[in-house]
């Protein structure tokens, strides 16, 4: 320290910090800090607890999602050495502590799941990890089974139940036969929730997916599914949209190959909207004459004006698809009630493209429309029930969309949806009788006591016909009772709001609609898409975290599960 610095610190002057802001004339004496230094010198240093330190590192990895490899990082070890030169935790010791964190948290999680009085919706995602070069290339698929539910505080949860390697290239023993249920039902039994499952969402590999049928049959052997399992299989919406877009790109695949040679696409994530972004960049350069020089024409197979027009047409359709899909998948808390009107918007867009553009664009739009229509028919009942549980829509939107899409047949479809809702509601009434079946009553009662005769001279005879008549009156004169479902549907719909969040509304409306709120809690939690946010736009299997899948299977599963239980 220089003599000037010493003089400044050792002077008797006082420094007033921000005195005019707090209105005081108090000043801070820098010399007062010398007594604090003496206090630190005389303070007792607590004994270092190595076990607690290892647990803290394990918590950092399990809860704050730091990679386990941080333990071997030179910089991280430098921090530990600065704090305590004797503390040098090994990777194995921290990994063992992570397993303890997992086992402790698993006990709490299992208790929560077993005691949960609602239903769980499952999602199955297959993630992929690729590594190595051309000669050492390895590819592994990973199975991720999650339970989706809304807790008693109306918070949407997604808890991973199992994460493990499904298949690894070069190791045929790791392959699990397609006809197996991948051990899903055994997992559900281990967690004690095999009687609480309502749906299973996975990618769209056909309606007769053997895996889904295996799981469905196992569950139905234990307990009857809602609507006899009609809603069990949920087709992934994100996967359906991806297929539509990929098929559109396939129609101009040869042209895209030509464009790639002219305009570098570079390396990027395999997200379908990025392909559109790059094609539009090449289109802009073409309109500026960038690819019209003789040198370019001589060296490359430049797309013709007609081919560029096809690229432009595909980009227009996919751009519109992206606008709606982005509004859907970027919803912060994605619940099942919002899917129907987003898909309805896509129908309107594709209908317009199939009539207002040239033959090439119309053909693509009609093909997309057919795929969307197939998904609509497969998923309509579930999406309509979920939309009806949105107080902005109720049955009014179902009536609106059915009349628009089905015309004269719309009334029968509306009746089918309402019948399903009533049947489901009746099941909840039976399942939760302690809440009371009726909450709404008309306020009409008569207590007229006129016309009573004196007690003198009364004949002591009991007329059985009068007793029957009195019972008849009691039944017929009862105030009209309505279930909370009927009250909910009769109440006016809420005004449209883009920022509306159904779970917030139901958290307060549950007192008015106690039985229906339980039904809403189960249905709004159903994941209609396996992934959300930007992950819903992948054109390839979503990537597994390479820092996690390189670990031992037990630790890998422990970290993925624990992080999901804690993240919300």
C-alpha positions in Angstrom: 0.0 0.0 0.0 1.4 3.4 -0.9 2.1 6.1 1.7 -0.6 8.3 0.1 -3.2 5.5 0.5 -2.1 5.0 4.1 -2.5 8.6 4.8 -6.0 8.7 3.3 -7.2 5.7 5.3 -5.5 6.9 8.5 -6.8 10.5 8.5 -9.3 11.8 11.1 -11.6 13.0 8.5 -15.1 11.7 8.3 -16.9 10.9 5.0 -20.6 11.5 4.5 -22.2 9.0 2.1 -25.3 10.2 0.2 -26.3 12.5 3.1 -28.7 14.5 1.0 -30.7 11.5 0.0 -31.5 10.3 3.6 -31.8 13.8 5.0 -29.4 13.2 7.9 -26.0 14.8 8.8 -24.6 11.5 10.0 -21.2 10.6 8.8 -19.3 7.4 8.5 -16.0 7.2 10.3 -13.7 5.0 8.4 -11.6 4.4 11.5 -14.5 2.6 13.0 -13.8 -0.4 10.8 -10.5 -1.0 12.6 -12.4 -2.4 15.6 -14.3 -4.8 13.2 -10.9 -6.1 12.0 -9.9 -6.7 15.6 -13.1 -8.6 16.1 -12.4 -10.8 13.1 -8.9 -11.5 14.5 -10.3 -12.6 17.9 -13.3 -14.5 16.5 -13.4 -18.2 16.9 -13.2 -20.1 13.6 -15.8 -22.9 13.4 -14.5 -26.3 12.7 -14.7 -27.3 9.0 -17.2 -30.0 8.3 -16.1 -31.9 5.2 -19.3 -33.9 5.0 -21.5 -30.8 5.0 -19.2 -29.3 2.3 -19.7 -32.4 0.1 -23.4 -32.2 0.6 -23.4 -28.5 -0.4 -21.6 -29.4 -3.7 -24.1 -32.3 -4.3 -27.0 -29.8 -3.7 -25.4 -27.4 -6.2 -25.3 -30.2 -8.8 -28.8 -31.7 -8.0 -30.8 -28.5 -7.6 -28.9 -25.7 -9.4 -28.1 -28.0 -12.4 -24.4 -27.5 -12.4 -22.7 -30.3 -14.3 -21.2 -33.1 -12.1 -17.9 -32.6 -14.0 -17.5 -29.2 -12.1 -15.9 -31.2 -9.3 -12.9 -31.9 -11.6 -12.7 -28.3 -13.0 -9.4 -26.6 -12.3 -11.1 -23.3 -11.5 -13.6 -24.9 -9.1 -10.9 -26.8 -7.3 -9.0 -23.4 -7.1 -12.0 -22.0 -5.2 -12.1 -24.9 -2.8 -8.3 -24.7 -2.2 -8.7 -21.0 -1.4 -11.4 -21.7 1.1 -9.8 -24.8 2.6 -6.5 -26.2 1.1 -7.2 -29.6 2.8 -10.6 -30.1 1.2 -10.3 -32.1 -2.0 -13.5 -33.9 -2.7 -13.4 -36.7 -5.3 -15.9 -37.2 -8.2 -17.0 -40.4 -6.6 -17.7 -39.0 -3.2 -19.8 -36.2 -4.6 -21.6 -38.6 -6.9 -22.4 -40.8 -3.9 -23.7 -37.7 -2.1 -25.9 -36.9 -5.1 -27.4 -40.4 -4.8 -28.2 -39.7 -1.2 -29.9 -36.4 -2.1 -31.9 -38.3 -4.7 -33.0 -41.1 -2.3 -34.1 -38.6 0.3 -36.0 -36.5 -2.2 -37.5 -39.6 -3.7 -39.1 -40.6 -0.4 -40.8 -37.2 -0.3 -41.8 -37.3 -3.9 -43.2 -40.8 -3.7 -45.3 -39.8 -0.6 -46.6 -36.8 -2.5 -47.6 -38.9 -5.5 -49.2 -41.6 -3.5 -51.2 -39.1 -1.5 -52.3 -37.0 -4.5 -56.0 -37.2 -4.9 -56.2 -36.4 -8.6 -55.0 -38.0 -11.8 -51.7 -38.0 -13.5 -51.0 -37.6 -17.2 -47.9 -39.2 -18.6 -45.6 -38.1 -21.4 -42.9 -40.2 -23.0 -40.0 -38.5 -24.8 -37.2 -40.3 -26.6 -34.0 -38.2 -26.5 -30.8 -38.8 -28.5 -27.1 -38.3 -27.9 -24.6 -38.6 -30.7 -20.8 -38.5 -30.3 -17.6 -39.4 -32.0 -16.3 -38.9 -35.5 -17.1 -40.8 -38.8 -15.2 -44.0 -37.6 -16.1 -43.8 -33.9 -19.6 -42.5 -34.3 -22.0 -43.6 -31.5 -25.7 -42.9 -31.1 -27.8 -43.6 -28.1 -31.5 -43.1 -27.4 -32.8 -42.3 -23.9 -36.2 -42.9 -22.4 -37.7 -40.1 -20.3 -41.1 -40.8 -18.6 -42.7 -37.8 -16.9 -45.9 -37.3 -14.8 -47.8 -34.1 -15.3 -50.3 -32.8 -12.7 -51.6 -29.7 -11.0 -50.9 -29.6 -7.3 -53.2 -28.3 -4.5 -51.8 -24.8 -5.1 -52.8 -24.9 -8.7 -49.1 -25.1 -9.9 -48.4 -27.1 -13.0 -45.9 -29.8 -12.4 -43.8 -32.1 -14.6 -41.9 -34.7 -12.6 -39.6 -37.2 -14.3 -40.2 -40.7 -13.1 -37.5 -42.5 -15.0 -34.6 -41.6 -17.3 -32.5 -44.4 -18.8 -30.7 -45.6 -21.9 -33.1 -47.2 -24.3 -30.8 -48.2 -27.1 -27.1 -47.8 -28.0 -25.5 -48.3 -31.4 -23.2 -51.3 -31.5 -24.8 -52.9 -28.4 -27.8 -54.9 -29.6 -28.3 -56.3 -26.0 -29.5 -52.8 -25.0 -32.3 -52.8 -27.5 -35.8 -53.2 -26.0 -38.3 -55.0 -28.3 -41.0 -52.8 -29.8 -43.8 -54.9 -28.4 -42.7 -54.3 -24.8 -44.2 -51.5 -22.7 -40.6 -50.5 -21.8 -41.3 -51.3 -18.2 -43.6 -48.3 -17.9 -46.3 -50.1 -15.9 -43.8 -51.6 -13.5 -42.5 -48.0 -12.9 -46.0 -46.8 -12.2 -46.5 -49.6 -9.7 -43.2 -48.7 -8.0 -44.4 -45.2 -7.6 -47.8 -46.3 -6.4 -49.8 -44.4 -9.1 -50.9 -47.1 -11.4 -54.5 -46.4 -10.5 -54.3 -42.7 -11.1 -53.3 -42.5 -14.7 -55.6 -40.7 -17.3 -53.5 -40.2 -20.5 -50.2 -41.0 -22.2 -48.7 -38.5 -24.7 -46.0 -39.5 -27.1 -45.0 -38.7 -30.7 -47.2 -39.7 -33.6 -46.2 -43.2 -34.6 -49.6 -44.3 -35.6 -52.8 -44.9 -33.7 -52.0 -48.6 -33.2 -48.8 -47.9 -31.3 -48.1 -51.2 -29.5 -46.4 -49.5 -26.6 -49.4 -47.3 -25.8 -51.7 -50.3 -26.1 -49.6 -52.4 -23.8 -49.6 -49.6 -21.1 -53.3 -49.0 -21.6 -54.3 -52.7 -21.2 -52.2 -53.0 -18.0 -53.8 -49.9 -16.5 -57.3 -51.0 -17.4 -56.7 -54.3 -15.7 -56.3 -52.4 -12.5 -58.9 -49.7 -12.9 -61.3 -48.5 -15.6 -60.0 -45.5 -17.6 -62.1 -42.5 -18.1 -64.6 -42.8 -20.9 -63.4 -46.4 -21.3 -60.0 -45.3 -22.4 -61.2 -43.1 -25.3 -58.9 -40.3 -24.2 -55.9 -42.3 -23.1 -53.8 -41.9 -26.3 -52.7 -38.3 -26.8 -51.0 -37.5 -30.1 -48.3 -35.0 -29.8 -49.3 -31.7 -31.4 -45.8 -30.4 -31.9 -44.9 -33.6 -33.7 -48.0 -33.2 -36.0 -47.0 -29.7 -37.0 -43.4 -30.7 -37.5 -44.6 -33.4 -39.9 -46.7 -31.0 -41.9 -43.8 -28.6 -42.3 -41.3 -31.3 -43.2 -43.6 -32.6 -45.9 -43.9 -29.1 -47.3 -40.1 -28.8 -47.4 -39.9 -32.2 -49.1 -41.8 -30.9 -52.1 -38.9 -28.5 -52.8 -36.1 -30.7 -51.5 -34.2 -30.6 -54.8 -34.4 -26.8 -54.9 -33.2 -26.5 -51.3 -30.2 -28.5 -52.2 -29.4 -26.0 -55.0 -29.9 -23.1 -52.6 -27.5 -24.6 -50.0 -24.7 -24.6 -52.5 -25.3 -20.9 -53.3 -26.1 -19.7 -49.8 -24.4 -21.3 -46.8 -26.9 -22.4 -44.2 -24.1 -22.9 -41.6 -24.5 -25.0 -38.5 -27.5 -24.5 -36.3 -30.0 -26.4 -34.3 -32.4 -28.6 -36.3 -35.4 -26.4 -35.8 -37.8 -26.2 -38.7 -38.4 -22.4 -38.5 -34.6 -21.9 -39.0 -34.8 -23.5 -42.4 -37.5 -21.0 -43.4 -35.3 -18.1 -42.1 -32.4 -19.2 -44.2 -34.4 -19.8 -47.3 -35.9 -16.3 -47.0 -32.3 -14.9 -46.7 -31.4 -16.6 -50.0 -34.6 -15.3 -51.6 -33.7 -11.8 -50.6 -30.3 -12.1 -52.2 -31.8 -13.5 -55.4 -34.3 -10.6 -55.7 -31.3 -8.3 -55.5 -29.6 -10.1 -58.4 -26.9 -11.7 -56.2 -27.1 -15.0 -58.1 -27.5 -13.6 -61.6 -23.8 -13.1 -62.6 -22.4 -15.3 -65.3 -19.7 -16.6 -62.9 -22.3 -17.9 -60.5 -24.4 -19.4 -63.3 -21.4 -21.1 -64.8 -20.3 -22.6 -61.4 -23.6 -23.5 -59.8 -27.0 -24.9 -60.6 -28.9 -21.8 -59.9 -32.7 -22.3 -59.3 -34.9 -21.0 -62.1 -37.4 -18.1 -61.4 -40.2 -20.7 -61.2 -38.2 -22.6 -58.6 -37.6 -19.5 -56.6 -41.3 -18.8 -56.7 -42.0 -22.3 -55.2 -39.5 -21.5 -52.4 -41.3 -18.3 -51.8 -44.7 -20.0 -51.6 -43.5 -22.6 -49.1 -41.9 -20.0 -47.0 -45.2 -18.0 -46.8 -47.1 -21.0 -45.6 -44.5 -22.1 -43.1 -44.1 -18.5 -41.8 -47.8 -18.4 -41.0 -47.6 -21.9 -39.3 -44.7 -20.6 -37.2 -46.6 -17.5 -36.0 -49.4 -19.6 -34.6 -47.1 -22.4 -33.3 -44.8 -19.9 -31.6 -47.8 -18.2 -29.9 -48.8 -21.7 -28.7 -45.6 -23.3 -27.6 -44.0 -20.2 -26.1 -46.9 -19.9 -23.7 -45.2 -19.7 -20.3 -47.5 -22.3 -18.6 -48.9 -24.4 -21.4 -52.2 -26.0 -20.4 -54.6 -28.1 -22.5 -57.3 -25.5 -22.8 -55.5 -23.4 -25.3 -54.8 -25.9 -28.1 -58.2 -26.0 -29.7 -58.4 -22.3 -30.8 -54.7 -22.4 -31.9 -55.5 -25.4 -34.2 -58.7 -23.6 -35.4 -56.5 -20.7 -36.4 -54.2 -23.0 -38.4 -57.3 -24.4 -40.1 -58.3 -20.9 -41.2 -54.8 -20.2 -42.5 -54.6 -23.4 -44.5 -58.1 -22.9 -45.9 -57.1 -19.5 -47.2 -53.9 -20.8 -48.8 -55.8 -23.7 -50.4 -58.0 -21.2 -52.3 -56.2 -17.9 -52.8 -52.8 -19.0 -54.2 -51.4 -20.8 -57.3 -51.8 -24.5 -57.9 -48.4 -25.4 -56.3 -49.2 -23.6 -53.0 -52.8 -24.9 -53.0 -51.6 -28.5 -53.3 -49.2 -28.1 -50.3 -51.9 -26.3 -48.3 -54.5 -29.0 -49.0 -52.0 -31.7 -48.0 -51.3 -29.9 -44.7 -55.0 -29.3 -44.2 -55.7 -33.1 -44.5 -53.1 -33.9 -41.9 -54.4 -31.3 -39.6 -58.0 -32.6 -40.1 -56.9 -36.1 -39.2 -55.3 -34.8 -36.0 -58.4 -32.7 -35.3 -60.7 -35.8 -35.6 -58.4 -37.9 -33.4 -58.0 -35.3 -30.7 -61.2 -33.3 -30.9 -63.0 -34.8 -27.9 -60.1 -34.2 -25.5 -59.3 -30.7 -26.8 -63.0 -29.8 -26.7 -63.4 -30.9 -23.1 -60.3 -29.0 -22.1 -61.5 -25.9 -23.9 -64.9 -26.1 -22.3 -63.1 -25.9 -18.9 -61.8 -22.5 -20.0 -64.3 -19.9 -18.7 -63.6 -17.7 -21.8 -65.0 -20.5 -24.0 -67.2 -23.1 -22.1 -69.6 -24.8 -24.5 -70.1 -21.6 -26.5 -66.8 -22.0 -28.4 -67.5 -25.7 -29.0 -70.8 -24.8 -30.6 -69.1 -22.1 -32.6 -66.3 -24.2 -33.9 -68.4 -27.3 -34.6 -70.9 -25.3 -36.7 -68.1 -23.8 -38.6 -66.1 -27.1 -39.2 -68.9 -29.7 -39.4 -71.8 -27.6 -40.6 -75.1 -29.5 -40.2 -73.3 -32.3 -38.3 -72.0 -29.9 -35.8 -74.9 -30.2 -33.4 -74.3 -34.0 -33.0 -70.7 -33.3 -32.2 -71.6 -30.7 -29.6 -74.0 -33.1 -28.0 -71.3 -35.8 -27.9 -68.9 -33.4 -26.1 -71.5 -32.3 -23.6 -72.5 -35.9 -23.0 -68.8 -36.8 -22.3 -68.4 -33.8 -19.9 -71.6 -34.8 -18.0 -70.4 -38.4 -17.8 -67.0 -37.4 -16.5 -68.5 -35.0 -14.0 -70.7 -37.7 -12.6 -67.6 -39.8 -12.0 -66.1 -37.0 -10.1 -69.2 -36.5 -8.0 -69.1 -40.2 -7.0 -65.3 -40.0 -6.4 -65.5 -37.0 -4.2 -68.8 -37.1 -2.2 -67.3 -35.2 0.7 -67.4 -32.0 -1.3 -71.2 -32.2 -1.7 -72.8 -32.8 -5.0 -74.7 -29.5 -5.3 -73.6 -25.9 -4.7 -76.2 -23.8 -6.5 -79.8 -23.5 -5.3 -82.7 -21.3 -6.2 -83.9 -19.1 -3.3 -87.6 -20.1 -3.1 -89.3 -21.4 0.1 -92.7 -21.2 1.6 -93.4 -21.5 5.3 -97.1 -20.6 5.3 -98.8 -21.9 8.4 -102.2 -20.5 8.0 -105.3 -22.7 8.2 -104.3 -24.8 11.2 -107.2 -26.0 13.2 -107.4 -26.0 17.0 -106.0 -29.1 18.7 -109.3 -29.8 20.4 -111.3 -32.5 18.8 -108.4 -33.9 16.8 -108.9 -37.5 15.7 -105.9 -39.7 16.6 -105.6 -41.6 13.3 -102.6 -41.7 11.0 -103.5 -41.6 7.3 -100.9 -43.5 5.3 -102.0 -41.7 2.1 -101.4 -38.4 3.7 -97.9 -39.5 4.7 -97.2 -40.4 1.1 -98.6 -37.1 0.0 -96.3 -35.3 2.4 -93.3 -37.1 1.0 -94.4 -36.2 -2.5 -94.7 -32.5 -1.5 -91.2 -32.5 0.1 -89.8 -33.9 -3.1 -91.7 -31.6 -5.5 -91.4 -28.4 -3.4 -87.6 -28.7 -2.9 -85.7 -25.7 -4.2 -84.3 -26.5 -7.7 -80.8 -27.8 -7.3 -78.1 -27.5 -9.9 -74.7 -29.1 -10.0 -71.7 -26.8 -10.2 -71.2 -28.0 -13.7 -74.6 -26.7 -14.7 -73.9 -23.4 -12.8 -70.6 -23.0 -14.5 -72.0 -23.6 -18.0 -74.9 -21.2 -17.4 -72.8 -18.4 -16.1 -71.7 -15.9 -18.7 -68.4 -16.6 -20.5 -65.5 -14.3 -19.5 -64.4 -11.6 -22.0 -61.5 -12.6 -24.2 -58.0 -11.8 -22.8 -54.7 -12.9 -24.3 -53.0 -12.9 -20.9 -55.7 -15.1 -19.3 -54.3 -18.0 -17.2 -56.8 -20.7 -16.5 -55.0 -22.1 -13.4 -55.1 -18.7 -11.7 -58.8 -18.4 -12.4 -59.6 -21.9 -11.2 -57.5 -21.4 -8.0 -60.1 -18.9 -6.8 -63.2 -20.4 -8.6 -62.7 -23.8 -6.9 -64.7 -22.7 -3.9 -67.7 -22.0 -6.2 -67.3 -25.2 -8.3 -65.7 -27.7 -5.9 -66.3 -30.9 -8.0 -65.8 -29.3 -11.4 -62.5 -27.7 -10.3 -61.2 -31.2 -9.6 -62.0 -32.2 -13.1 -60.4 -29.1 -14.4 -57.3 -29.7 -12.4 -56.9 -33.1 -14.1 -57.7 -32.1 -17.6 -55.8 -28.9 -17.8 -52.6 -30.7 -16.8 -52.7 -33.1 -19.9 -49.6 -32.4 -22.1 -51.0 -32.2 -25.6 -47.4 -31.8 -26.8 -44.4 -33.7 -25.5 -42.2 -30.6 -25.6 -42.9 -26.9 -25.5 -40.9 -23.7 -26.1 -38.2 -24.0 -28.8 -37.9 -27.7 -28.2 -41.3 -28.2 -29.9 -39.7 -27.2 -33.2 -37.0 -29.9 -33.5 -37.0 -31.9 -36.7 -34.8 -34.6 -35.1 -35.0 -36.3 -31.7 -34.3 -33.8 -29.0 -30.8 -34.0 -27.7 -29.9 -35.5 -24.3 -27.4 -33.6 -22.1 -24.0 -35.1 -22.9 -22.7 -34.1 -19.5 -25.4 -36.3 -17.9 -25.6 -39.3 -20.2 -21.9 -40.0 -19.8 -22.5 -40.9 -16.1 -23.3 -44.2 -14.5 -27.0 -45.1 -15.2 -28.0 -44.7 -11.5 -26.5 -41.3 -11.2 -27.8 -40.2 -14.6 -31.4 -41.1 -13.6 -31.0 -39.6 -10.1 -29.9 -36.2 -11.5 -32.5 -35.9 -14.2 -35.3 -36.9 -11.8 -34.2 -34.7 -8.8 -33.8 -31.6 -11.0 -37.3 -32.0 -12.3 -38.8 -32.4 -8.8 -37.0 -29.3 -7.6 -37.3 -27.0 -10.6 -40.8 -25.9 -10.1 
